[in-house]
Each structure stands twice: as C-alpha cells, then as structure tokens.
Amino acid sequence: MNTQNYIALEEKYGANNYNPLNVVINKAQGV
C-alpha cells in the first residue's frame, strides 16, 4: 500500500469529527 491508499482508508473509515492532516507516519519511536 502507498500513502494515497492509507489516506483513502482514513477518509472512508476514520472519524469525521475533526480535520486531519494528510500525512502518514512511516516509523515512530517511543509511542
């Protein structure tokens, strides 16, 4: 999957009660 796929999934299934940034975190540390 690529970034656009993840953003499309978020738009379809995510909560629509806020305006999210169009970013995808690839790797995180300490979360």
mmCIF file of the N, C-alpha and C atoms, coordinates in Angstrom:
data_MODEL
# 
_entry.id   MODEL 
# 
loop_
_atom_site.group_PDB 
_atom_site.id 
_atom_site.type_symbol 
_atom_site.label_atom_id 
_atom_site.label_alt_id 
_atom_site.label_comp_id 
_atom_site.label_asym_id 
_atom_site.label_entity_id 
_atom_site.label_seq_id 
_atom_site.pdbx_PDB_ins_code 
_atom_site.Cartn_x 
_atom_site.Cartn_y 
_atom_site.Cartn_z 
_atom_site.occupancy 
_atom_site.B_iso_or_equiv 
_atom_site.pdbx_formal_charge 
_atom_site.auth_seq_id 
_atom_site.auth_comp_id 
_atom_site.auth_asym_id 
_atom_site.auth_atom_id 
_atom_site.pdbx_PDB_model_num 
ATOM 1  N N  . MET A 1 1  ? 0.849   -1.190 0.000  1.00 0.00 ? 1  MET A N  1 
ATOM 2  C CA . MET A 1 1  ? 0.000   0.000  0.000  1.00 0.00 ? 1  MET A CA 1 
ATOM 3  C C  . MET A 1 1  ? 0.883   1.237  0.000  1.00 0.00 ? 1  MET A C  1 
ATOM 4  N N  . ASN A 1 2  ? 0.363   2.289  -0.589 1.00 0.00 ? 2  ASN A N  1 
ATOM 5  C CA . ASN A 1 2  ? 1.110   3.541  -0.594 1.00 0.00 ? 2  ASN A CA 1 
ATOM 6  C C  . ASN A 1 2  ? 0.370   4.593  0.229  1.00 0.00 ? 2  ASN A C  1 
ATOM 7  N N  . THR A 1 3  ? 0.935   5.768  0.290  1.00 0.00 ? 3  THR A N  1 
ATOM 8  C CA . THR A 1 3  ? 0.382   6.845  1.109  1.00 0.00 ? 3  THR A CA 1 
ATOM 9  C C  . THR A 1 3  ? -1.060  7.164  0.727  1.00 0.00 ? 3  THR A C  1 
ATOM 10 N N  . GLN A 1 4  ? -1.340  7.240  -0.569 1.00 0.00 ? 4  GLN A N  1 
ATOM 11 C CA . GLN A 1 4  ? -2.698  7.569  -1.016 1.00 0.00 ? 4  GLN A CA 1 
ATOM 12 C C  . GLN A 1 4  ? -3.707  6.519  -0.560 1.00 0.00 ? 4  GLN A C  1 
ATOM 13 N N  . ASN A 1 5  ? -3.297  5.239  -0.536 1.00 0.00 ? 5  ASN A N  1 
ATOM 14 C CA . ASN A 1 5  ? -4.192  4.182  -0.060 1.00 0.00 ? 5  ASN A CA 1 
ATOM 15 C C  . ASN A 1 5  ? -4.533  4.376  1.410  1.00 0.00 ? 5  ASN A C  1 
ATOM 16 N N  . TYR A 1 6  ? -3.542  4.697  2.225  1.00 0.00 ? 6  TYR A N  1 
ATOM 17 C CA . TYR A 1 6  ? -3.787  4.910  3.657  1.00 0.00 ? 6  TYR A CA 1 
ATOM 18 C C  . TYR A 1 6  ? -4.681  6.123  3.890  1.00 0.00 ? 6  TYR A C  1 
ATOM 19 N N  . ILE A 1 7  ? -4.464  7.179  3.130  1.00 0.00 ? 7  ILE A N  1 
ATOM 20 C CA . ILE A 1 7  ? -5.299  8.374  3.265  1.00 0.00 ? 7  ILE A CA 1 
ATOM 21 C C  . ILE A 1 7  ? -6.738  8.057  2.842  1.00 0.00 ? 7  ILE A C  1 
ATOM 22 N N  . ALA A 1 8  ? -6.914  7.283  1.772  1.00 0.00 ? 8  ALA A N  1 
ATOM 23 C CA . ALA A 1 8  ? -8.256  6.903  1.325  1.00 0.00 ? 8  ALA A CA 1 
ATOM 24 C C  . ALA A 1 8  ? -8.971  6.068  2.385  1.00 0.00 ? 8  ALA A C  1 
ATOM 25 N N  . LEU A 1 9  ? -8.254  5.144  3.023  1.00 0.00 ? 9  LEU A N  1 
ATOM 26 C CA . LEU A 1 9  ? -8.847  4.337  4.090  1.00 0.00 ? 9  LEU A CA 1 
ATOM 27 C C  . LEU A 1 9  ? -9.275  5.209  5.268  1.00 0.00 ? 9  LEU A C  1 
ATOM 28 N N  . GLU A 1 10 ? -8.437  6.180  5.615  1.00 0.00 ? 10 GLU A N  1 
ATOM 29 C CA . GLU A 1 10 ? -8.772  7.080  6.727  1.00 0.00 ? 10 GLU A CA 1 
ATOM 30 C C  . GLU A 1 10 ? -10.004 7.903  6.387  1.00 0.00 ? 10 GLU A C  1 
ATOM 31 N N  . GLU A 1 11 ? -10.094 8.380  5.144  1.00 0.00 ? 11 GLU A N  1 
ATOM 32 C CA . GLU A 1 11 ? -11.252 9.169  4.734  1.00 0.00 ? 11 GLU A CA 1 
ATOM 33 C C  . GLU A 1 11 ? -12.526 8.330  4.755  1.00 0.00 ? 11 GLU A C  1 
ATOM 34 N N  . LYS A 1 12 ? -12.420 7.047  4.403  1.00 0.00 ? 12 LYS A N  1 
ATOM 35 C CA . LYS A 1 12 ? -13.596 6.179  4.351  1.00 0.00 ? 12 LYS A CA 1 
ATOM 36 C C  . LYS A 1 12 ? -14.036 5.708  5.735  1.00 0.00 ? 12 LYS A C  1 
ATOM 37 N N  . TYR A 1 13 ? -13.079 5.297  6.585  1.00 0.00 ? 13 TYR A N  1 
ATOM 38 C CA . TYR A 1 13 ? -13.417 4.658  7.853  1.00 0.00 ? 13 TYR A CA 1 
ATOM 39 C C  . TYR A 1 13 ? -13.112 5.497  9.092  1.00 0.00 ? 13 TYR A C  1 
ATOM 40 N N  . GLY A 1 14 ? -12.372 6.586  8.945  1.00 0.00 ? 14 GLY A N  1 
ATOM 41 C CA . GLY A 1 14 ? -11.983 7.400  10.097 1.00 0.00 ? 14 GLY A CA 1 
ATOM 42 C C  . GLY A 1 14 ? -13.124 8.267  10.605 1.00 0.00 ? 14 GLY A C  1 
ATOM 43 N N  . ALA A 1 15 ? -12.967 8.754  11.819 1.00 0.00 ? 15 ALA A N  1 
ATOM 44 C CA . ALA A 1 15 ? -13.960 9.659  12.402 1.00 0.00 ? 15 ALA A CA 1 
ATOM 45 C C  . ALA A 1 15 ? -13.916 10.993 11.658 1.00 0.00 ? 15 ALA A C  1 
ATOM 46 N N  . ASN A 1 16 ? -15.063 11.532 11.352 1.00 0.00 ? 16 ASN A N  1 
ATOM 47 C CA . ASN A 1 16 ? -15.135 12.791 10.603 1.00 0.00 ? 16 ASN A CA 1 
ATOM 48 C C  . ASN A 1 16 ? -15.468 13.972 11.504 1.00 0.00 ? 16 ASN A C  1 
ATOM 49 N N  . ASN A 1 17 ? -15.037 13.908 12.764 1.00 0.00 ? 17 ASN A N  1 
ATOM 50 C CA . ASN A 1 17 ? -15.331 14.990 13.697 1.00 0.00 ? 17 ASN A CA 1 
ATOM 51 C C  . ASN A 1 17 ? -14.148 15.940 13.873 1.00 0.00 ? 17 ASN A C  1 
ATOM 52 N N  . TYR A 1 18 ? -13.180 15.873 13.002 1.00 0.00 ? 18 TYR A N  1 
ATOM 53 C CA . TYR A 1 18 ? -12.023 16.760 13.033 1.00 0.00 ? 18 TYR A CA 1 
ATOM 54 C C  . TYR A 1 18 ? -11.449 16.844 11.630 1.00 0.00 ? 18 TYR A C  1 
ATOM 55 N N  . ASN A 1 19 ? -10.530 17.768 11.398 1.00 0.00 ? 19 ASN A N  1 
ATOM 56 C CA . ASN A 1 19 ? -9.912  17.941 10.090 1.00 0.00 ? 19 ASN A CA 1 
ATOM 57 C C  . ASN A 1 19 ? -8.464  17.458 10.166 1.00 0.00 ? 19 ASN A C  1 
ATOM 58 N N  . PRO A 1 20 ? -8.203  16.205 9.805  1.00 0.00 ? 20 PRO A N  1 
ATOM 59 C CA . PRO A 1 20 ? -6.856  15.655 9.949  1.00 0.00 ? 20 PRO A CA 1 
ATOM 60 C C  . PRO A 1 20 ? -5.884  16.203 8.906  1.00 0.00 ? 20 PRO A C  1 
ATOM 61 N N  . LEU A 1 21 ? -4.602  16.137 9.237  1.00 0.00 ? 21 LEU A N  1 
ATOM 62 C CA . LEU A 1 21 ? -3.563  16.460 8.267  1.00 0.00 ? 21 LEU A CA 1 
ATOM 63 C C  . LEU A 1 21 ? -3.385  15.265 7.351  1.00 0.00 ? 21 LEU A C  1 
ATOM 64 N N  . ASN A 1 22 ? -3.081  15.502 6.094  1.00 0.00 ? 22 ASN A N  1 
ATOM 65 C CA . ASN A 1 22 ? -2.864  14.417 5.139  1.00 0.00 ? 22 ASN A CA 1 
ATOM 66 C C  . ASN A 1 22 ? -1.424  13.928 5.216  1.00 0.00 ? 22 ASN A C  1 
ATOM 67 N N  . VAL A 1 23 ? -1.109  13.255 6.315  1.00 0.00 ? 23 VAL A N  1 
ATOM 68 C CA . VAL A 1 23 ? 0.223   12.687 6.499  1.00 0.00 ? 23 VAL A CA 1 
ATOM 69 C C  . VAL A 1 23 ? 0.081   11.240 6.937  1.00 0.00 ? 23 VAL A C  1 
ATOM 70 N N  . VAL A 1 24 ? 1.097   10.448 6.621  1.00 0.00 ? 24 VAL A N  1 
ATOM 71 C CA . VAL A 1 24 ? 1.176   9.061  7.061  1.00 0.00 ? 24 VAL A CA 1 
ATOM 72 C C  . VAL A 1 24 ? 2.513   8.893  7.750  1.00 0.00 ? 24 VAL A C  1 
ATOM 73 N N  . ILE A 1 25 ? 2.510   8.403  8.995  1.00 0.00 ? 25 ILE A N  1 
ATOM 74 C CA . ILE A 1 25 ? 3.752   8.187  9.735  1.00 0.00 ? 25 ILE A CA 1 
ATOM 75 C C  . ILE A 1 25 ? 4.277   6.810  9.388  1.00 0.00 ? 25 ILE A C  1 
ATOM 76 N N  . ASN A 1 26 ? 5.470   6.779  8.843  1.00 0.00 ? 26 ASN A N  1 
ATOM 77 C CA . ASN A 1 26 ? 6.083   5.531  8.410  1.00 0.00 ? 26 ASN A CA 1 
ATOM 78 C C  . ASN A 1 26 ? 6.751   4.801  9.563  1.00 0.00 ? 26 ASN A C  1 
ATOM 79 N N  . LYS A 1 27 ? 7.401   5.537  10.451 1.00 0.00 ? 27 LYS A N  1 
ATOM 80 C CA . LYS A 1 27 ? 8.111   4.931  11.567 1.00 0.00 ? 27 LYS A CA 1 
ATOM 81 C C  . LYS A 1 27 ? 8.087   5.905  12.733 1.00 0.00 ? 27 LYS A C  1 
ATOM 82 N N  . ALA A 1 28 ? 7.786   5.377  13.913 1.00 0.00 ? 28 ALA A N  1 
ATOM 83 C CA . ALA A 1 28 ? 7.747   6.216  15.104 1.00 0.00 ? 28 ALA A CA 1 
ATOM 84 C C  . ALA A 1 28 ? 8.500   5.514  16.228 1.00 0.00 ? 28 ALA A C  1 
ATOM 85 N N  . GLN A 1 29 ? 9.021   6.292  17.125 1.00 0.00 ? 29 GLN A N  1 
ATOM 86 C CA . GLN A 1 29 ? 9.772   5.749  18.247 1.00 0.00 ? 29 GLN A CA 1 
ATOM 87 C C  . GLN A 1 29 ? 9.199   6.294  19.545 1.00 0.00 ? 29 GLN A C  1 
ATOM 88 N N  . GLY A 1 30 ? 9.040   5.440  20.549 1.00 0.00 ? 30 GLY A N  1 
ATOM 89 C CA . GLY A 1 30 ? 8.577   5.882  21.851 1.00 0.00 ? 30 GLY A CA 1 
ATOM 90 C C  . GLY A 1 30 ? 7.096   6.197  21.916 1.00 0.00 ? 30 GLY A C  1 
ATOM 91 N N  . VAL A 1 31 ? 6.326   5.599  21.049 1.00 0.00 ? 31 VAL A N  1 
ATOM 92 C CA . VAL A 1 31 ? 4.879   5.851  21.038 1.00 0.00 ? 31 VAL A CA 1 
ATOM 93 C C  . VAL A 1 31 ? 4.172   4.709  21.713 1.00 0.00 ? 31 VAL A C  1 
# 
